[in-house]
């Protein structure tokens, strides 16, 4: 069911997606040039080499299911191939963080630390907090960050129902938030509203897998319609929200 759903929406995305030649918004045009375009392969070579190494690492680690409280073993190579952000979209995260330079970054769902590594390499001066539910996965992520020389990523372990409120109590505002945790409609909307309370006009929210399921797509549609969200950009894998004041509300689908 999910496969047919995603295929249908991908075909719609491919049909509706604009290139830079059809963008009239100066802000979105600059987004296209600086975030969707640009060769960063050389800068990301250490991370590409790490990915290559992990792709053949069949060491199993325990993954905790907070719904049942049980654990299951998954190979690191499987987590890389099926859960970690693809290199194409990792580059987008890298350029997004490099261009807008948020002072603080929050990630929901560390996994083995690949997406946080893209963001950490883009902004070594930024404080990055990544929340992860499974202790063994968090340990693997920490090792990957260490191998890349990234000391600005703090991985916090625990159930999101506890770790998110604890984190928000310490924050005055939020820079960039990457939502890549529980991919259900209810949880995504809950996390959105929790962090929305700390958002200002410079905040950026990035939602992963907005076409993963009907529920995720429904959540994305509700997020787009929220009055505090003034501009959204859909690149199929990610949905990106901006909160710029004084702008006419607009939604863009950009080909990437």
For each residue, the residues with C-beta under 8 A, 3 or more apart:
1: 4 5
2: 5 6 212 213
3: 6 7
4: 1 7 8
5: 1 2 8 9 211 213 214 217
6: 2 3 9 10 211 212
7: 3 4 10 11
8: 4 5 11 12
9: 5 6 12 13 211 217 236
10: 6 7 13 14 211 236
11: 7 8 14 15
12: 8 9 15 16
13: 9 10 16 17 211 234 236 253
14: 10 11 17 255
15: 11 12
16: 12 13 253
17: 13 14 236 253 254 255 256
18: 22 23 252 253 254 255
19: 22 23 32 254 255
20: 23 29 32 33 36 37
21:
22: 18 19
23: 18 19 20 28 29 32 252 254
24: 29
25: 28 29 250 252
26: 29 30
27: 30 31 231 242 244 247
28: 23 25 31 32 231 233 250 252 254
29: 20 23 24 25 26 32 33
30: 26 27 33 34
31: 27 28 34 35 36 99 233 254
32: 19 20 23 28 29 35 36 37 254
33: 20 29 30 36 37 38
34: 30 31 37 38 95 99
35: 31 32 92 95 96 99
36: 20 31 32 33 92 95 235 254 256
37: 20 32 33 34
38: 33 34 95
39: 42
40: 43 44 91 94 95
41: 44 45 48
42: 39 45
43: 40 94 121
44: 40 41 47 48 90 91 94 118 121
45: 41 42 48 49
46: 49 50 121 148
47: 44 50 51 90 114 117 118 121 148
48: 41 44 45 51 52 87
49: 45 46 52 53
50: 46 47 53 54 117 144 147 148
51: 47 48 54 55 80 84 87 114
52: 48 49 55 56
53: 49 50 56 57
54: 50 51 57 76 77 80 112 144
55: 51 52 77 80 81
56: 52 53 77
57: 53 54 75 76 77 80
58: 75 76 77
59: 75 76
60: 73 74 75 76
61: 73 74 75 76 79 134 136 137 139 140
62: 71 72 73 134 135 136
63: 71 72 73 74 134 136 137
64: 69 70 71 133 134 135
65: 68 69 70 71 72
66: 69 133 159
67:
68: 65
69: 64 65 66
70: 64 65
71: 62 63 64 65
72: 62 63 65
73: 60 61 62 63
74: 60 61 63 78 79
75: 57 58 59 60 61 78 79
76: 54 57 58 59 60 61 79 80 112 140
77: 54 55 56 57 58 80 81
78: 74 75 81 82 83
79: 61 74 75 76 82 83 84 111 112 137
80: 51 54 55 57 76 77 83 84 112 114
81: 55 77 78 84
82: 78 79
83: 78 79 80 111 112
84: 51 79 80 81 111 112 114 115
85: 89 90 93 114 115 118 180 208
86: 89 90 237
87: 48 51 90 91
88: 91 92 256
89: 85 86 92 93 235 237 238
90: 44 47 85 86 87 93 94 114 115 118
91: 40 44 87 88 94 95 118
92: 35 36 88 89 95 96 235 238 256
93: 85 89 90 96 97 115 118 119 122 178 206
94: 40 43 44 90 91 97 98 118 119 121 122
95: 34 35 36 38 40 91 92 98 99 122
96: 35 92 93 99 100 122 176 204 206 240
97: 93 94 100 101 102 105 118 119 122 123 126 176
98: 94 95 101 122 123
99: 31 34 35 95 96
100: 96 97 176 204
101: 97 98 123 126
102: 97 105 123 126 175 176 202 204
103: 126 127 175
104: 126 127 128 129 171 173 174 175 176
105: 97 102 119 123 126 127 128 129 175 176 177 178
106: 128 129 130 131 167 174 175 176 177 178 195
107: 110 115 116 119 128 129 130 131 177 178 180
108: 131 160 164 177 178 179 180 181 191
109: 130 131 132 179 180 181 182 208
110: 107 113 116 130 131 132 137 138 141 155
111: 79 83 84 114 115 132 137 141 180
112: 54 76 79 80 83 84 137 140 141 144
113: 110 116 117 130 140 141 142 144 145 153 155
114: 47 51 80 84 85 90 111 117 118 144
115: 84 85 90 93 107 111 118 119 178 180
116: 107 110 113 119 120 128 130 141 145 153 155
117: 47 50 113 114 120 121 144 145 148 150 153
118: 44 47 85 90 91 93 94 97 114 115 121 122
119: 93 94 97 105 107 115 116 122 123 126 128 176 178
120: 116 117 123 124 126 128 145 148 150 152 153
121: 43 44 46 47 94 117 118 124 148 150
122: 93 94 95 96 97 98 118 119
123: 97 98 101 102 105 119 120 126 128 152
124: 120 121 150 152
125: 152
126: 97 101 102 103 104 105 119 120 123 152 175
127: 103 104 105 152 154
128: 104 105 106 107 116 119 120 123 152 153 154
129: 104 105 106 107 153 154 156 167
130: 106 107 109 110 113 116 141 153 154 155 156
131: 106 107 108 109 110 155 156 158 160 163 164 167 181
132: 109 110 111 137 138 141 155 156 157
133: 64 66 137 157 158 159 160 181
134: 61 62 63 64 137 138 157
135: 62 64 138 139 157
136: 61 62 63 139 140
137: 61 63 79 110 111 112 132 133 134 140 141
138: 110 132 134 135 141 142 155 157
139: 61 135 136 142 143
140: 61 76 112 113 136 137 143 144
141: 110 111 112 113 116 130 132 137 138 144 145 155
142: 113 138 139 145 146 155
143: 139 140 146 147
144: 50 54 112 113 114 117 140 141 147 148
145: 113 116 117 120 141 142 148 150 151 153 155
146: 142 143 149 150
147: 50 143 144
148: 46 47 50 117 120 121 144 145
149: 146
150: 117 120 121 124 145 146 153
151: 145
152: 120 123 124 125 126 127 128
153: 113 116 117 120 128 129 130 145 150
154: 127 128 129 130
155: 110 113 116 130 131 132 138 141 142 145
156: 129 130 131 132 163 167
157: 132 133 134 135 138 163
158: 131 133 162 163
159: 66 133 162 163
160: 108 131 133 163 164 181 182 187 191
161: 164 165
162: 158 159 165 166
163: 131 156 157 158 159 160 166 167
164: 108 131 160 161 167 168 191 194 195
165: 161 162 168 169 194
166: 162 163 169 170
167: 106 129 131 156 163 164 170 171
168: 164 165 171 194 195 197 198
169: 165 166
170: 166 167
171: 104 167 168 174 198
172: 198
173: 104 198 199 200 203
174: 104 106 171 177 195 198 199 203
175: 102 103 104 105 106 126 202 203 204
176: 96 97 100 102 104 105 106 119 203 204 205 206
177: 105 106 107 108 174 195 203 204 205 206
178: 93 105 106 107 108 115 119 206 208
179: 108 109 188 191 192 205 206 207 208
180: 85 107 108 109 111 115 208 209
181: 108 109 131 133 160 187 191
182: 109 160 187 188 191
183: 187 188 208 209 212 213 216
184: 187 188 213 215 216
185: 188 189 215 216 218 219
186: 189 190 215
187: 160 181 182 183 184 190 191
188: 179 182 183 184 185 191 192 207 216 219 220 223
189: 185 186 192 193 219 222 223
190: 186 187 193 194
191: 108 160 164 179 181 182 187 188 194 195
192: 179 188 189 195 196 205 207 219 223 226
193: 189 190 196 197
194: 164 165 168 190 191 197
195: 106 164 168 174 177 191 192 198 199 205
196: 192 193 199 226 228
197: 168 193 194
198: 168 171 172 173 174 195 203
199: 173 174 195 196 203 205 228 243
200: 173 203 243
201: 243 244 245
202: 102 175 243
203: 173 174 175 176 177 198 199 200 243
204: 96 100 102 175 176 177 240 241 242
205: 176 177 179 192 195 199 223 240 241
206: 93 96 176 177 178 179 238 239 240 241
207: 179 188 192 210 219 220 223 238 239 240 241
208: 85 109 178 179 180 183 237 238
209: 180 183 212 216 237
210: 207 216 217 219 220 234 236 237 238 239
211: 5 6 9 10 13 216 217 236
212: 2 6 183 209 216 217
213: 2 5 183 184 216 217
214: 5 217 218
215: 184 185 186 218 219
216: 183 184 185 188 209 210 211 212 213 219 220
217: 5 9 210 211 212 213 214 220 221
218: 185 214 215 221 222
219: 185 188 189 192 207 210 215 216 222 223
220: 188 207 210 216 217 223 224 239
221: 217 218 224 225
222: 189 218 219 225 226
223: 188 189 192 205 207 219 220 226 229 232 239 241
224: 220 221 229 232 239 241 251
225: 221 222 229
226: 192 196 222 223 229
227:
228: 196 199 243
229: 223 224 225 226 232 241 242 243 249
230: 242 243 244 245 247 248 249 250
231: 27 28 241 242 244 247 249 250 251 252
232: 223 224 229 239 240 241 242 250 251 252
233: 28 31 239 240 242 252 253 254
234: 13 210 238 239 240 251 252 253 254
235: 36 89 92 238 239 240 254 256
236: 9 10 13 17 210 211 256
237: 86 89 208 209 210
238: 89 92 206 207 208 210 234 235
239: 206 207 210 220 223 224 232 233 234 235
240: 96 204 205 206 207 232 233 234 235
241: 204 205 206 207 223 224 229 231 232
242: 27 204 229 230 231 232 233
243: 199 200 201 202 203 228 229 230
244: 27 201 230 231 247
245: 201 230
246:
247: 27 230 231 244 250
248: 230
249: 229 230 231
250: 25 28 230 231 232 247
251: 224 231 232 234
252: 18 23 25 28 231 232 233 234
253: 13 16 17 18 233 234
254: 17 18 19 23 28 31 32 36 233 234 235
255: 14 17 18 19
256: 17 36 88 92 235 236
